[in-house]
Amino acid sequence: MKDAYTLADLRDWPAVAGAESPPIRLSVFGDPVAHSRSPQMHNPALQASGIDAAYTRLHILPAELKEAIQRLPSLGFVGTNITIPHKAAAMGWMHEVDPLARRAGGVNTVLIRGTRLVGFTTDGPGLSRAIQDDFGVPLRDLRVMILGAGGGAGTAIAVQCEIEKVPRLVLVNRTFPRALTLAQRLRCPAEVVLWEEASLARVLPDIDLIINATPLGMSADPSLASISPIPDALLRPFHYIYDTVYTAGRTPLLIAAEAAGAISANGLSMLLHQGALSFELWFARPAPLNVMRNALLAQTP
């Protein structure tokens, strides 16, 4: 099996991948996608569950999304995950969209029912489970600040905070109007603040959980790898820091959190729980969570 396939491969799928055993029935769409650890998590889960299927990466450009996703049913796919930058656009090619995904403004999981594409999001629920796992505190009990509250993951997390009725929600985005638009869509009070040190310093003393939902700190992009989304001096020991970015090393935000004495975690746990929820949607059975967790940790230096 190749590390990643393309639309050209999908157009000639029987010749390109028809001889693969087990057959490829699941994938993740992205651009870029080479960094995705989803195959390392899902393939052991499929094997442990006795499911005759394999999971792979599909490098799909934005202009190719419609054709690529519409080819899946005829090629025997069970479903696919969707990652950056396709989550919002993919919603437009679904036959059905789950209400939570529609509220979040994007899909990250597609279930194929016959010839129909059904879109879901596991971003928010996956984050909620990750917070409980990593910090031992339910999301619903925490005052939350979301950095990057204008994009796909940030929006999904904000909707999850709304559902869980967190006691305080603060939205921060480089493009202020996008965060303001999200706040107006939410069915709960949400404060929008400017992404500047003075504004952040004003609200952070009354925040428990800081979530980075931006790509800042992502090592796959050298221009972002050395940047932290928040000034180090604003972090305090009482903060929980969750960085949705996951890399081989620690991000600048996690390094700063450790220096401040704060409890922190990276996005691997969110990936784990998102993946487990996707598995359960595809196969209507519990995911082998420990198998998936161990597979992810085995890939982490």
C-alpha positions in Angstrom: 0.0 0.0 0.0 1.3 3.5 -0.9 1.8 6.1 1.8 -0.8 8.3 0.0 -3.0 8.0 -3.0 -4.4 10.7 -5.3 -7.4 11.4 -7.4 -5.6 9.9 -10.4 -5.3 6.7 -8.4 -9.0 6.7 -7.6 -9.8 7.1 -11.3 -7.9 3.9 -11.9 -8.5 2.2 -8.6 -8.9 -1.4 -9.6 -5.5 -1.3 -11.4 -3.8 0.7 -8.7 -5.1 -0.9 -5.5 -7.4 -3.8 -6.5 -4.8 -6.4 -5.4 -4.3 -4.9 -1.9 -5.1 -7.3 0.9 -6.9 -6.5 3.0 -8.8 -4.3 0.6 -8.7 -0.5 1.1 -12.2 0.5 2.4 -11.4 3.6 4.5 -9.3 6.7 4.1 -8.5 10.3 5.2 -8.8 13.1 2.7 -6.5 16.1 3.2 -4.1 18.6 1.7 -1.5 18.0 3.1 -2.1 14.6 4.4 1.3 12.9 4.6 1.6 13.8 8.3 -1.7 12.1 9.2 -1.4 9.3 11.8 -4.9 8.0 11.3 -3.7 4.9 9.3 -1.4 3.9 12.2 -4.3 4.1 14.5 -7.1 2.6 12.4 -5.3 -0.3 10.7 -4.5 -2.0 14.0 -8.1 -1.4 15.2 -9.4 -3.0 12.0 -7.1 -6.0 12.5 -8.0 -6.4 16.2 -11.7 -6.3 15.4 -11.4 -8.9 12.7 -12.6 -6.5 9.9 -11.3 -7.3 6.5 -10.4 -3.8 5.5 -7.5 -1.3 5.4 -7.3 2.5 5.9 -5.1 4.8 3.8 -4.4 8.5 3.1 -5.8 10.3 0.1 -4.0 13.5 -1.0 -6.9 15.4 -2.5 -6.6 19.0 -3.7 -9.6 21.4 -3.1 -10.6 21.4 -6.7 -10.6 17.6 -6.7 -12.8 17.1 -3.6 -16.2 16.7 -5.3 -15.0 14.1 -7.8 -12.9 12.2 -5.3 -15.6 11.9 -2.6 -18.3 11.0 -5.2 -16.1 8.1 -6.5 -16.0 6.3 -3.1 -19.3 4.4 -3.1 -18.6 2.7 -6.4 -15.1 1.7 -5.2 -16.4 -0.2 -2.2 -15.4 2.3 0.5 -17.1 2.1 3.8 -16.3 5.7 4.6 -13.6 8.3 5.0 -12.3 10.9 7.4 -12.0 14.5 6.2 -9.2 16.9 7.4 -7.8 20.3 6.5 -8.8 22.1 4.3 -11.9 20.1 3.3 -14.3 19.9 6.3 -16.6 22.7 5.3 -16.5 22.1 1.6 -17.2 18.4 2.0 -20.5 19.2 3.6 -21.8 20.4 0.3 -21.4 17.0 -1.3 -23.2 15.0 1.3 -26.7 13.5 0.8 -27.3 13.8 4.5 -25.6 15.8 7.2 -25.9 15.0 10.9 -27.3 18.0 12.9 -24.2 18.4 15.0 -22.0 18.6 11.9 -24.3 21.2 10.4 -24.1 23.2 13.6 -20.3 22.9 13.5 -20.1 23.9 9.9 -18.2 20.9 8.6 -17.8 17.2 8.5 -14.8 15.1 9.5 -16.4 11.7 9.1 -18.3 10.3 6.1 -20.3 7.1 6.3 -21.3 5.5 3.0 -24.8 3.9 3.0 -25.2 2.2 -0.4 -24.7 5.1 -2.8 -25.4 7.8 -0.2 -22.8 9.9 1.6 -23.7 10.8 5.2 -21.6 13.5 7.0 -20.8 13.6 10.7 -18.4 15.5 13.0 -16.5 13.8 15.8 -14.3 16.9 16.5 -16.3 18.3 19.4 -17.2 15.0 21.1 -13.6 13.8 20.6 -12.2 16.9 22.2 -14.6 16.5 25.2 -13.4 13.0 25.8 -9.8 14.0 25.4 -10.2 16.7 28.1 -11.7 14.2 30.5 -8.9 11.7 29.8 -6.0 14.2 30.0 -7.1 16.4 32.8 -9.6 14.3 34.8 -12.1 17.2 34.6 -15.2 17.3 32.5 -15.3 20.0 29.8 -18.7 21.2 31.2 -17.0 22.3 34.5 -14.4 24.5 32.9 -14.2 28.1 31.8 -12.9 27.9 28.3 -10.9 30.1 25.9 -10.6 28.9 22.2 -7.8 30.4 20.2 -8.7 30.0 16.5 -12.4 30.2 17.0 -13.1 31.0 13.4 -12.0 27.8 11.7 -13.3 24.3 11.4 -12.0 22.7 14.6 -12.5 25.9 16.6 -16.1 26.1 15.5 -16.7 22.5 16.3 -15.2 22.9 19.8 -17.2 26.0 20.4 -20.4 24.2 19.5 -19.4 21.4 21.9 -18.8 23.9 24.7 -22.3 25.3 24.0 -23.8 21.8 24.2 -22.1 21.1 27.5 -23.1 24.5 28.9 -19.6 25.5 30.0 -19.7 28.3 32.6 -17.7 30.7 30.5 -16.7 30.7 26.8 -14.2 33.2 25.3 -13.6 33.2 21.5 -10.4 34.5 20.0 -9.5 34.7 16.3 -7.1 36.6 14.1 -10.0 37.8 12.1 -12.2 39.3 14.7 -15.4 39.4 12.6 -15.3 35.6 12.1 -15.2 35.0 15.9 -18.0 37.5 16.3 -20.1 35.7 13.7 -19.5 32.4 15.5 -20.5 34.0 18.8 -23.8 35.2 17.3 -24.5 31.7 16.0 -24.0 30.0 19.3 -27.0 29.3 21.6 -25.1 30.4 24.7 -23.3 33.5 25.9 -19.8 33.9 24.4 -17.4 36.7 24.7 -15.2 37.7 21.8 -11.8 39.4 22.5 -9.1 40.7 20.3 -6.0 38.6 19.7 -3.7 41.0 21.4 -1.8 40.8 24.7 -3.7 43.3 26.6 -7.1 41.8 25.8 -5.9 38.3 26.5 -4.3 39.4 29.8 -7.6 40.9 30.9 -9.6 37.6 30.6 -7.1 34.9 31.3 -7.2 35.1 35.1 -10.8 33.9 34.9 -10.1 31.0 32.4 -9.4 27.4 33.3 -8.9 25.8 29.9 -7.0 27.3 27.0 -7.5 25.4 23.7 -5.3 26.1 20.7 -7.3 25.3 17.6 -4.9 27.0 15.2 -2.1 25.4 13.2 0.5 27.4 15.1 3.2 25.1 16.3 2.6 22.5 13.6 6.0 21.1 12.6 4.7 20.0 9.2 4.7 23.7 8.2 8.1 25.3 9.1 6.7 28.8 9.0 4.3 27.9 11.9 6.5 25.5 13.9 8.2 28.1 16.1 5.2 30.2 16.8 3.1 30.1 20.0 -0.5 31.4 19.8 -0.3 33.2 23.1 2.4 35.2 25.0 4.3 32.9 27.4 4.0 35.4 30.2 0.3 35.1 30.3 0.2 31.4 31.3 -0.3 30.5 34.9 0.0 27.2 36.9 -3.8 27.0 37.3 -4.4 26.9 33.6 -5.1 23.7 31.7 -3.5 24.0 28.2 -4.8 21.8 25.3 -3.0 22.1 22.0 -4.9 20.4 19.2 -1.7 20.3 17.2 0.2 17.0 17.5 3.8 16.7 16.4 6.8 14.4 17.1 8.0 17.0 19.6 6.4 19.5 21.9 4.9 22.7 20.4 6.1 26.1 21.6 2.8 26.4 23.5 3.3 23.2 25.4 6.9 24.2 26.2 5.6 27.5 27.6 2.9 25.7 29.6 5.5 23.5 31.2 7.7 26.5 32.1 4.6 28.1 33.7 3.9 25.0 35.8 0.6 24.5 33.9 -0.9 21.1 33.1 -0.9 20.5 29.3 -1.7 18.0 26.6 -1.4 17.8 22.8 -3.9 16.7 20.2 -3.0 13.0 20.1 -5.8 12.3 22.6 -8.3 14.3 20.5 -7.2 12.3 17.4 -7.6 9.1 19.3 -11.2 9.8 20.4 -12.2 11.4 17.1 -11.0 8.2 15.4 -12.8 5.9 17.9 -16.0 7.8 17.3 -15.5 7.5 13.5 -14.9 3.8 13.9 -18.2 3.4 15.8 -20.1 5.3 13.1 -18.7 3.1 10.4 -19.1 -0.3 12.1 -21.8 0.2 14.7 -19.7 -1.4 17.4 -17.4 -0.2 20.1 -13.9 0.8 19.0 -10.9 -1.1 20.4 -9.7 2.1 22.2 -6.7 0.6 23.9 -5.4 -0.9 20.7 -5.8 2.5 19.0 -4.1 4.3 21.9 -1.2 2.0 22.0 -0.7 2.2 18.2 -0.6 6.0 18.4 1.8 6.0 21.3 4.1 3.6 19.5 4.4 6.1 16.7 5.3 8.9 19.1 9.0 9.4 19.9 
